[in-house]
Every structure is written in C-alpha cells, then in structure tokens.
Amino acid sequence: MTVSLELRDVQKRYGDFLAVAGISLAVPAGVIFGLLGPNGAGKTTTLRMIMDILAPDAGEILLFGRQRRQDDLRRLGYLPEERGLYRRMTVVDQLLFLAEIHGKKRREALPAIKDWLERVELADWGRRRIEELSKGMQQKVQLIGTVLHQPDILILDEPFSGLDPLNQELFKDLLLDYRRQGRTIVFSTHGMEQAEKLCDHIGLISAGRLILAGELREIKRRLGGNSYRLVAEGDLGRLAGMAAIEQVVRRDGDAGAESGAVKLLLRPEASGAEVLRQIVQFLDVREFRSEEPDLEEIFIKAVRDAA
C-alpha cells in the first residue's frame, strides 16, 4: 500500500492545553480520508500542521513516504475553513492570482479556469467582482482555486460548511471525480452524513486524541455484529432500560420507515440471541436482524469507549 500522508505521534500544545495529543495515522494514496470529530476536537489544528502553517511540538509528518520537504507543499491544495478571497477582484482575476501563486502561467491557467467555471455553473460570473457573488458562489471559486494547480493531495477543512444541498452534491461529485483521477483527499468534518457517503478511510478524533482509524468498510464489518434492526409493537421505551443495549435509535419517524422500527446498538459483550429472548417477553417482534452500523453510531460508541 502506497501512503500519501503519515502522522507519527504528532502533538500540539497551546500553553497548558493539549490540542492534539499524539496522533498517528496513515492515509493511503488515492482515497478519500475523513478526519472526523466534534467542534474543538483538534481537526483544524491537525490540518494546519500538515500544511506547515503550525509547527508540531512533537512527532513527525511525512509526505509521499518521506520526511516532509518545503517543495512537497506545492503538491498540496488547501481549503481552509476560514475562506479568504479579495472581494474587489473579479472572479477570473482572483483565480489567476491563485494559479500564479502555485506556479501556473497565465496562458495555461486561463483555459482551465474557463472549464472549471463552466463546470460549477459560474461561466457568466467570470468578470463580476467577488463581492457580488453569494456565499455559495464564493465557496465554488475558492474550491477552484484549490485544485487549479492539480495537487496530488487535497486538504479541505469543513468543505461542506454553509453549503446548500445542491452545492453539497456538486462538491461531493467533484471530490469523487478527483479521487477517480488517483489523487488523495483529506477533509475534516463534524457532519457524519457527508463523510459516510464519501469516505474510504476515516480517523475519529475526540479531545485531541485519535480513537478509531482505518478503512470504513472494514470498521463497519468489524462492528456490525452489535447493530440490529428491530420492528416490533408494544412499549419500545423499555428497550432503553435493558443493560445489554447501549443505544436505541428510533426509525419509525423516518420517511418510508415502518411503524415500530428501531435500530439497536448492543454492548460488545451482549448476545443478539439473548437480547431477542428478553425482548419477546414484552414486545410483539416482527423483525430482528443484524444491520450495518452507520457512521454516527460508530462515532458515539468509539467516544464512549475512549472516555
């Protein structure tokens, strides 16, 4: 397995506060890697250390299988959470400026800018000033500026923040296409829904510590034995009081879901057969089967186990 990015026991302090507490992880080449966690978990600090905006207090950061060099940063594209564009510039001039920062000549950048503006439905806005664009349009411009130099690794900090559903889908399609080109994407988010749709690999962090990492499919397979779908009639509220059940998620309010449908996350030592034996004593069970856990359930369980 070729590794694009590796962190080895990376730490960062702000005074007495340990923001990143010895994170070690490896990001394979050609995948979408989600750095997941709640606000304040240390995601932005970690990404800034990867980009050499902040220096780690301890540990190593490797790019492309070797100690990070200054030239390697040219092969990265970075979209910070705090978007920064020159409001008085036109869209095309702003993108030319960003392209030239990354070593692109005007004559080679202009055709690429035109293609990208058409792709994100901004072809008619190229000569308009940034300040005339909506927030969603400005985010599109920022993303174009991040990928114009065709970086081998994209580093995106909360890329879906503030986007409407249509632009979220557009960003998702662009990232999937970038991965199809064999490039690597690392993005942070506290939203599990987008991560579940996009990520091949994940790293879950809480309070600056990495609590779970690996290929998402393998993590789900490993943890799937403790997640069950239940459809039953009766007092479903009693499920929450069972010692073997760690979490109960009501599904009967979801669109298209059956009445009395819930998802159960059992404790690691619990037996599905034993839980079913207890449940049938007070519920009329119509369905009980093992089900793949979703990413939010995995995260909640991982945080609880790490506490």
C-alpha positions as CSV (number, residue, x, y, z in Angstrom):
1,M,0.0,0.0,0.0
2,T,1.4,3.4,-1.0
3,V,0.9,6.0,1.7
4,S,0.5,9.7,0.7
5,L,0.4,11.2,4.2
6,E,1.6,9.9,7.5
7,L,1.5,11.4,11.0
8,R,3.6,9.9,13.7
9,D,2.8,10.8,17.3
10,V,2.1,14.4,16.4
11,Q,1.4,16.8,19.3
12,K,0.4,20.4,19.7
13,R,0.0,22.5,22.8
14,Y,-1.4,26.0,23.4
15,G,0.0,26.8,26.8
16,D,-1.3,24.1,29.2
17,F,-3.9,23.0,26.7
18,L,-3.0,19.8,24.8
19,A,-4.9,20.4,21.5
20,V,-3.5,17.4,19.6
21,A,-2.4,14.5,21.8
22,G,0.0,12.2,19.9
23,I,-2.0,11.4,16.8
24,S,-0.6,8.7,14.5
25,L,-2.3,7.8,11.2
26,A,-1.6,6.8,7.6
27,V,-3.6,8.0,4.6
28,P,-3.3,5.6,1.6
29,A,-2.8,7.2,-1.9
30,G,-5.9,7.6,-4.0
31,V,-8.5,7.6,-1.2
32,I,-10.9,10.0,0.4
33,F,-9.9,10.2,4.1
34,G,-12.3,11.8,6.6
35,L,-10.9,13.3,9.7
36,L,-14.0,13.3,11.9
37,G,-14.9,14.7,15.2
38,P,-16.9,17.3,17.1
39,N,-16.0,21.0,17.1
40,G,-12.9,21.6,19.2
41,A,-11.6,18.1,18.7
42,G,-8.3,19.2,17.1
43,K,-9.2,18.7,13.4
44,T,-8.2,22.2,12.2
45,T,-5.0,22.2,14.2
46,T,-4.0,18.8,12.7
47,L,-4.6,20.0,9.2
48,R,-2.7,23.2,9.8
49,M,0.3,21.2,11.0
50,I,0.1,19.1,7.8
51,M,0.2,22.3,5.8
52,D,3.1,23.6,7.9
53,I,1.1,26.6,9.0
54,L,1.6,25.4,12.5
55,A,4.7,23.6,13.7
56,P,4.1,20.4,15.8
57,D,5.6,20.4,19.3
58,A,6.5,16.7,18.9
59,G,6.2,14.0,16.3
60,E,6.8,13.7,12.6
61,I,4.7,14.4,9.4
62,L,5.7,12.5,6.3
63,L,4.5,13.3,2.7
64,F,4.8,10.8,-0.1
65,G,6.7,8.3,2.0
66,R,9.5,10.6,3.2
67,Q,10.1,13.5,5.6
68,R,8.1,16.5,4.6
69,R,10.1,19.0,2.4
70,Q,9.1,22.5,1.5
71,D,8.8,21.6,-2.2
72,D,6.2,18.9,-1.2
73,L,3.8,21.6,-0.1
74,R,3.4,22.6,-3.8
75,R,1.8,19.2,-4.4
76,L,-0.9,20.0,-1.8
77,G,-4.1,22.0,-2.2
78,Y,-5.5,23.6,0.9
79,L,-9.0,24.9,1.5
80,P,-9.2,26.4,5.0
81,E,-12.4,26.7,7.0
82,E,-12.0,30.5,7.1
83,R,-12.4,31.3,3.4
84,G,-10.3,34.2,2.1
85,L,-10.9,36.0,-1.2
86,Y,-10.2,39.5,-2.4
87,R,-13.6,41.0,-2.6
88,R,-12.8,43.7,-5.1
89,M,-11.2,41.3,-7.6
90,T,-13.1,39.8,-10.4
91,V,-13.6,36.0,-10.3
92,V,-11.2,35.4,-13.2
93,D,-8.5,37.7,-11.7
94,Q,-8.8,36.1,-8.3
95,L,-8.3,32.6,-9.8
96,L,-5.4,33.8,-12.0
97,F,-3.8,35.2,-8.8
98,L,-4.2,31.9,-7.0
99,A,-2.9,29.9,-10.0
100,E,0.2,32.1,-10.3
101,I,0.9,31.6,-6.6
102,H,1.2,27.9,-7.3
103,G,3.5,28.4,-10.3
104,K,0.9,28.3,-13.2
105,K,1.4,30.6,-16.1
106,R,-1.5,32.8,-17.2
107,R,-1.7,31.2,-20.7
108,E,-2.1,27.7,-19.2
109,A,-4.3,28.8,-16.3
110,L,-7.0,30.7,-18.3
111,P,-8.4,27.6,-20.3
112,A,-8.5,25.6,-17.0
113,I,-10.3,28.5,-15.3
114,K,-12.9,28.7,-18.1
115,D,-13.5,24.9,-17.9
116,W,-13.9,25.0,-14.2
117,L,-16.3,28.0,-14.2
118,E,-18.5,26.2,-16.7
119,R,-18.4,23.0,-14.6
120,V,-19.6,24.8,-11.4
121,E,-22.2,26.9,-13.3
122,L,-20.3,30.2,-12.9
123,A,-19.4,30.8,-16.6
124,D,-21.5,34.0,-16.7
125,W,-19.8,35.4,-13.5
126,G,-16.2,35.4,-14.5
127,R,-16.0,39.2,-14.9
128,R,-18.0,40.0,-11.8
129,R,-16.4,41.1,-8.5
130,I,-16.2,38.5,-5.7
131,E,-18.3,40.8,-3.5
132,E,-21.2,40.4,-6.0
133,L,-21.3,36.7,-5.5
134,S,-23.3,34.8,-3.0
135,K,-21.6,32.8,-0.2
136,G,-22.1,29.6,-2.1
137,M,-20.7,31.0,-5.3
138,Q,-17.6,32.3,-3.4
139,Q,-17.1,28.8,-2.0
140,K,-17.1,27.4,-5.5
141,V,-14.5,30.0,-6.5
142,Q,-12.4,29.0,-3.5
143,L,-12.6,25.3,-4.4
144,I,-11.5,26.0,-8.0
145,G,-8.5,28.0,-6.7
146,T,-7.6,25.0,-4.5
147,V,-7.5,22.5,-7.4
148,L,-6.2,24.6,-10.3
149,H,-2.6,23.5,-9.9
150,Q,-3.8,19.9,-9.8
151,P,-2.4,18.9,-6.4
152,D,-1.7,15.3,-5.6
153,I,-3.3,15.8,-2.1
154,L,-6.3,18.0,-1.3
155,I,-6.6,19.1,2.3
156,L,-10.1,20.5,3.0
157,D,-11.2,21.9,6.3
158,E,-15.0,21.6,6.7
159,P,-15.6,21.9,3.0
160,F,-19.4,21.4,3.3
161,S,-19.9,24.1,6.0
162,G,-22.6,26.6,4.9
163,L,-23.3,25.0,1.6
164,D,-26.9,24.4,0.5
165,P,-27.9,20.9,-0.5
166,L,-27.4,21.5,-4.3
167,N,-23.8,22.8,-3.7
168,Q,-23.1,19.9,-1.3
169,E,-23.9,17.5,-4.0
170,L,-21.8,19.4,-6.5
171,F,-18.8,19.4,-4.1
172,K,-19.3,15.7,-3.5
173,D,-19.3,14.9,-7.2
174,L,-16.1,17.0,-7.7
175,L,-14.3,15.2,-4.9
176,L,-15.3,11.8,-6.2
177,D,-14.1,12.7,-9.7
178,Y,-10.8,13.9,-8.2
179,R,-10.4,10.6,-6.4
180,R,-11.1,8.7,-9.7
181,Q,-8.0,10.5,-11.1
182,G,-5.9,8.7,-8.5
183,R,-5.5,11.7,-6.2
184,T,-5.8,11.8,-2.4
185,I,-8.4,13.9,-0.5
186,V,-8.3,14.5,3.2
187,F,-11.2,16.5,4.7
188,S,-12.3,17.3,8.2
189,T,-15.9,17.5,9.2
190,H,-18.2,17.1,12.2
191,G,-21.1,16.0,9.9
192,M,-21.2,12.3,9.7
193,E,-23.7,12.1,6.8
194,Q,-21.4,13.5,4.1
195,A,-18.5,11.5,5.5
196,E,-20.4,8.3,5.2
197,K,-21.2,9.0,1.6
198,L,-17.7,9.9,0.6
199,C,-15.0,8.3,2.7
200,D,-13.0,5.2,2.0
201,H,-10.9,5.6,5.2
202,I,-11.6,7.6,8.4
203,G,-10.0,8.8,11.6
204,L,-12.2,9.7,14.5
205,I,-10.7,12.2,17.0
206,S,-12.1,13.4,20.3
207,A,-10.4,15.8,22.7
208,G,-7.3,15.8,20.5
209,R,-6.9,12.0,20.6
210,L,-7.3,9.5,17.8
211,I,-9.8,7.0,19.0
212,L,-10.5,5.0,15.8
213,A,-8.9,4.8,12.4
214,G,-9.0,2.6,9.3
215,E,-10.9,1.6,6.2
216,L,-14.6,2.5,6.8
217,R,-15.8,-0.8,5.2
218,E,-13.6,-2.9,7.5
219,I,-14.6,-0.9,10.6
220,K,-18.3,-1.4,9.8
221,R,-17.7,-5.1,9.2
222,R,-15.9,-5.4,12.5
223,L,-18.5,-3.5,14.5
224,G,-21.6,-4.7,12.6
225,G,-22.2,-7.7,14.8
226,N,-23.5,-5.4,17.6
227,S,-26.0,-3.4,15.5
228,Y,-29.6,-4.8,14.9
229,R,-32.7,-3.7,13.2
230,L,-35.9,-4.3,15.2
231,V,-39.5,-3.9,14.1
232,A,-42.0,-4.5,16.9
233,E,-45.2,-3.5,18.5
234,G,-45.5,-2.6,22.2
235,D,-43.7,-0.4,24.7
236,L,-40.5,0.4,22.8
237,G,-39.4,2.8,25.6
238,R,-38.5,-0.2,27.7
239,L,-35.6,-1.1,25.3
240,A,-33.6,1.8,26.7
241,G,-33.6,0.3,30.2
242,M,-32.0,-3.0,29.1
243,A,-28.5,-3.5,30.3
244,A,-27.3,-5.2,27.1
245,I,-28.5,-2.3,24.9
246,E,-26.1,0.7,24.5
247,Q,-28.2,2.8,22.2
248,V,-31.7,2.9,20.7
249,V,-32.4,4.9,17.6
250,R,-36.0,5.4,16.6
251,R,-36.6,4.9,12.9
252,D,-40.4,4.9,12.7
253,G,-40.3,8.7,12.1
254,D,-38.1,8.5,9.1
255,A,-39.6,8.8,5.6
256,G,-40.7,5.4,4.4
257,A,-39.8,3.6,7.6
258,E,-42.2,1.0,9.1
259,S,-44.1,1.8,12.3
260,G,-42.3,0.5,15.3
261,A,-38.9,0.4,13.6
262,V,-35.8,1.0,15.7
263,K,-32.0,0.4,15.5
264,L,-30.3,-1.2,18.4
265,L,-26.6,-0.9,19.2
266,L,-25.7,-3.7,21.7
267,R,-22.8,-3.6,24.1
268,P,-19.7,-5.5,23.0
269,E,-20.3,-8.4,25.3
270,A,-24.0,-8.7,24.6
271,S,-25.6,-11.6,22.6
272,G,-28.1,-10.9,20.0
273,A,-30.0,-14.1,20.6
274,E,-30.2,-13.4,24.4
275,V,-31.4,-9.8,23.7
276,L,-34.1,-11.2,21.4
277,R,-35.2,-13.7,24.1
278,Q,-35.7,-10.8,26.5
279,I,-37.4,-8.5,24.0
280,V,-40.1,-11.0,23.0
281,Q,-41.3,-11.1,26.6
282,F,-42.7,-7.6,26.3
283,L,-42.8,-6.8,22.6
284,D,-44.5,-8.4,19.6
285,V,-41.5,-8.8,17.4
286,R,-42.0,-8.8,13.6
287,E,-38.3,-8.4,12.6
288,F,-34.9,-8.7,14.3
289,R,-31.7,-8.9,12.2
290,S,-28.1,-7.8,12.2
291,E,-27.6,-4.5,10.4
292,E,-24.5,-2.5,9.4
293,P,-24.0,0.4,11.8
294,D,-24.0,3.9,10.4
295,L,-21.0,6.3,11.0
296,E,-22.8,8.3,13.7
297,E,-23.4,5.2,15.8
298,I,-19.8,4.1,15.3
299,F,-18.6,7.6,16.5
300,I,-20.8,7.7,19.5
301,K,-19.7,4.2,20.6
302,A,-16.0,5.0,20.0
303,V,-16.2,8.2,22.1
304,R,-17.9,6.4,24.9
305,D,-15.4,3.5,24.9
306,A,-12.5,6.0,24.9
307,A,-13.9,8.0,27.8
